[in-house]
Amino acid sequence: MSKFKKKSSAKQEVPTSSLPDIIFMLLIFFMVVTVLREVTLQVRVELTDATNIEKIEQKRLVSYIWIGPEILGGGNFGSTKVQIDDAIVEDINAIRRLMYDKLIEEPRLIVSLRVDKDSEMGLVSDVKQELRHAGTLRINYSTLRTVN
Amino acid sequence: MFLNKRGREGAEIPSSSMADIAFLLLVFFLVVTTIDVDTGIGMQLPPPPDDSEPPPIRERNLMNILVNSQGMVLINQEPAGIHEVKDLVMNFVDNANRSQDPNLSESPQQAIVSIKTDRQTPYEIFVSMLDEVIGAYRELRNQAAREQFGVDYATFRDRVARDEDIIRQTYPQNISLAEPDQGN
């Protein structure tokens, strides 16, 4: 009789001792998965939109090039500049070397071109020529999805 | 006896709130991090130019799209609106299965769509142009996939290896992005 009682009281509640571990596991997953690399933009990039787009699945392969009018502060914008990582690249021909170095580090590199919608094609084309010379041939014209 | 009970109570650290603390941290990370998916139009650039002559292309297999800085479109020397482009490209690429017009492409494999802009053309217009052309190819591929396999192309593509992708081979995306003109 007493044996029976003991057994039933032992199973009274759900064991919660492993709950923190589970939550910590989730926490660590999120901390690892999310890319917290913020870049201070020095150019204004308002993306354009398109319908027939694809997602970039492997975000770690992506390297960004921003093209847009330089932010001068006080709501003013300068001429169109190219930004890679944290700096504005004044000399277009320097892109070749910069991107080549990145390609050596990551051979499956995807270059995402984030171009302001009002930028002119001339500069974009110059950057594309540089990318061809650097050998970074996989590119992606970054756009938003058109909202109907 | 009273003393004994007290000692036992203090023996372990209360861990019931541990889960709550961890939850708070979890919620913080969930809120703070933006998992924004990067979307865009993927393209493959051609290798750097060399001195070799490009292979000859028959006039009828090439669709020339010219976009000037005002966003006006010329397709094979005839003006067109940006939103007509999709249908025109589809007719041009899939000519062999459609009207078989002797002025349009011989086969989808040989068809090349060339987009050329001015240096002054805004990027927005170029992207909407490219979007139309990609859209035309996507619709052709979807049609073919539905006819042959009963599924959309995206579903079909996930099922087969890249070099066994019959539909990609039937409708290769031959898009040539020419270097822009100096403009006026």
Chai-1 contact restraints between the chains, C-beta under 6 A:
chainA,res_idxA,chainB,res_idxB,connection_type,confidence,min_distance_angstrom,max_distance_angstrom,comment,restraint_id
A,L19,B,A19,contact,1.0,0.0,6.0,A-B,restraint_1
A,P20,B,M18,contact,1.0,0.0,6.0,A-B,restraint_2
A,P20,B,A19,contact,1.0,0.0,6.0,A-B,restraint_3
A,P20,B,A22,contact,1.0,0.0,6.0,A-B,restraint_4
A,I23,B,A19,contact,1.0,0.0,6.0,A-B,restraint_5
A,I23,B,A22,contact,1.0,0.0,6.0,A-B,restraint_6
A,I23,B,F23,contact,1.0,0.0,6.0,A-B,restraint_7
A,I23,B,L26,contact,1.0,0.0,6.0,A-B,restraint_8
A,F24,B,A22,contact,1.0,0.0,6.0,A-B,restraint_9
A,L26,B,L26,contact,1.0,0.0,6.0,A-B,restraint_10
A,L27,B,L25,contact,1.0,0.0,6.0,A-B,restraint_11
A,L27,B,L26,contact,1.0,0.0,6.0,A-B,restraint_12
A,F30,B,F29,contact,1.0,0.0,6.0,A-B,restraint_13
A,T34,B,T33,contact,1.0,0.0,6.0,A-B,restraint_14
A,T48,B,E124,contact,1.0,0.0,6.0,A-B,restraint_15
A,T48,B,V127,contact,1.0,0.0,6.0,A-B,restraint_16
A,A50,B,V127,contact,1.0,0.0,6.0,A-B,restraint_17
A,A50,B,D131,contact,1.0,0.0,6.0,A-B,restraint_18
A,T51,B,D131,contact,1.0,0.0,6.0,A-B,restraint_19
A,N52,B,D131,contact,1.0,0.0,6.0,A-B,restraint_20
A,N52,B,I134,contact,1.0,0.0,6.0,A-B,restraint_21
A,N52,B,G135,contact,1.0,0.0,6.0,A-B,restraint_22
A,N52,B,R138,contact,1.0,0.0,6.0,A-B,restraint_23
A,I53,B,T39,contact,1.0,0.0,6.0,A-B,restraint_24
A,I53,B,G40,contact,1.0,0.0,6.0,A-B,restraint_25
A,I53,B,I41,contact,1.0,0.0,6.0,A-B,restraint_26
A,E54,B,G42,contact,1.0,0.0,6.0,A-B,restraint_27
A,K55,B,V37,contact,1.0,0.0,6.0,A-B,restraint_28
A,K55,B,T39,contact,1.0,0.0,6.0,A-B,restraint_29
A,I56,B,D38,contact,1.0,0.0,6.0,A-B,restraint_30
A,V115,B,Y123,contact,1.0,0.0,6.0,A-B,restraint_31
A,K117,B,Y123,contact,1.0,0.0,6.0,A-B,restraint_32
A,K117,B,E124,contact,1.0,0.0,6.0,A-B,restraint_33
A,D118,B,P122,contact,1.0,0.0,6.0,A-B,restraint_34
A,S119,B,Y123,contact,1.0,0.0,6.0,A-B,restraint_35
A,E120,B,Q120,contact,1.0,0.0,6.0,A-B,restraint_36
A,M121,B,T117,contact,1.0,0.0,6.0,A-B,restraint_37
A,M121,B,T121,contact,1.0,0.0,6.0,A-B,restraint_38
A,M121,B,F126,contact,1.0,0.0,6.0,A-B,restraint_39
A,M121,B,P180,contact,1.0,0.0,6.0,A-B,restraint_40
A,G122,B,R119,contact,1.0,0.0,6.0,A-B,restraint_41
A,G122,B,P180,contact,1.0,0.0,6.0,A-B,restraint_42
A,V124,B,Y123,contact,1.0,0.0,6.0,A-B,restraint_43
A,S125,B,E179,contact,1.0,0.0,6.0,A-B,restraint_44
A,S125,B,P180,contact,1.0,0.0,6.0,A-B,restraint_45
A,R132,B,L45,contact,1.0,0.0,6.0,A-B,restraint_46
A,R132,B,P48,contact,1.0,0.0,6.0,A-B,restraint_47
A,H133,B,P48,contact,1.0,0.0,6.0,A-B,restraint_48
A,L137,B,Q44,contact,1.0,0.0,6.0,A-B,restraint_49
A,L137,B,L45,contact,1.0,0.0,6.0,A-B,restraint_50
A,I139,B,M43,contact,1.0,0.0,6.0,A-B,restraint_51
A,I139,B,L45,contact,1.0,0.0,6.0,A-B,restraint_52
A,N140,B,G40,contact,1.0,0.0,6.0,A-B,restraint_53
A,N140,B,G42,contact,1.0,0.0,6.0,A-B,restraint_54
A,Y141,B,G40,contact,1.0,0.0,6.0,A-B,restraint_55
A,Y141,B,I41,contact,1.0,0.0,6.0,A-B,restraint_56
A,S142,B,G40,contact,1.0,0.0,6.0,A-B,restraint_57
A,T143,B,G40,contact,1.0,0.0,6.0,A-B,restraint_58
A,T143,B,V127,contact,1.0,0.0,6.0,A-B,restraint_59
A,R145,B,T39,contact,1.0,0.0,6.0,A-B,restraint_60
